[in-house]
Amino acid sequence: MDEFKFKVSGMSCGHCQMTVKKALEQIPGVSKADVNLANGTASVTAEPARVKIEQLMQAVEAAGFQPARFD
């Protein structure tokens, strides 16, 4: 398992946080997603052969939020 970390902007409440978490957890190969509202970050544990960070970021964007890689 690999851990993917990235920024998520646009979250303003617990509902937003759960929306991002659910969007990430629906991706096949994701075993765990932690979304931190206060820090505006997401941390995802997933199978590297099945999941790429681009897929994770696309799911966040489709849920209505703005993902970004750490610098």
C-alpha positions as CSV (number, residue, x, y, z in Angstrom):
1,M,0.0,0.0,0.0
2,D,1.1,3.5,-0.7
3,E,0.0,6.8,0.9
4,F,-0.9,9.7,-1.3
5,K,-1.2,13.2,0.2
6,F,-2.5,16.4,-1.4
7,K,-4.2,19.7,-0.7
8,V,-7.9,20.2,-1.0
9,S,-9.4,23.7,-1.1
10,G,-13.0,24.8,-1.1
11,M,-14.1,22.8,2.0
12,S,-15.9,24.9,4.6
13,C,-17.7,22.4,6.8
14,G,-18.0,18.8,8.0
15,H,-20.3,18.0,5.1
16,C,-17.7,19.1,2.6
17,Q,-15.1,17.0,4.4
18,M,-17.4,13.9,4.2
19,T,-18.2,14.5,0.6
20,V,-14.5,14.5,-0.3
21,K,-13.8,11.4,1.9
22,K,-16.7,9.4,0.2
23,A,-15.6,10.4,-3.2
24,L,-12.1,9.1,-2.5
25,E,-13.2,5.9,-0.8
26,Q,-15.4,4.9,-3.9
27,I,-12.3,4.5,-6.0
28,P,-11.4,0.8,-6.5
29,G,-8.1,0.1,-4.7
30,V,-8.5,2.8,-2.0
31,S,-8.5,1.2,1.4
32,K,-8.6,4.4,3.5
33,A,-9.1,8.1,3.1
34,D,-8.6,10.7,5.7
35,V,-9.6,14.3,5.0
36,N,-8.6,17.1,7.3
37,L,-10.9,20.1,7.1
38,A,-8.7,22.4,9.3
39,N,-5.6,21.8,7.3
40,G,-7.3,21.4,3.9
41,T,-5.5,18.1,3.2
42,A,-6.3,14.6,2.1
43,S,-4.3,11.4,2.9
44,V,-5.2,8.2,1.0
45,T,-4.0,4.7,1.5
46,A,-4.3,2.7,-1.7
47,E,-2.8,0.0,-3.9
48,P,-0.2,1.7,-6.1
49,A,-0.8,-0.7,-9.0
50,R,-4.5,0.2,-9.1
51,V,-4.6,3.9,-8.0
52,K,-2.8,6.9,-9.3
53,I,-2.8,10.4,-7.7
54,E,-4.4,11.8,-10.8
55,Q,-7.5,9.6,-10.2
56,L,-7.7,10.8,-6.6
57,M,-7.5,14.4,-7.7
58,Q,-10.1,13.9,-10.4
59,A,-12.5,12.4,-7.9
60,V,-12.1,15.4,-5.6
61,E,-12.6,17.8,-8.5
62,A,-15.7,15.9,-9.6
63,A,-17.1,16.3,-6.0
64,G,-16.8,20.1,-6.5
65,F,-13.5,20.9,-4.7
66,Q,-10.0,22.0,-5.8
67,P,-7.2,19.5,-5.4
68,A,-3.5,20.4,-5.6
69,R,-0.2,18.7,-5.2
70,F,2.1,19.8,-2.4
71,D,5.0,22.0,-3.7
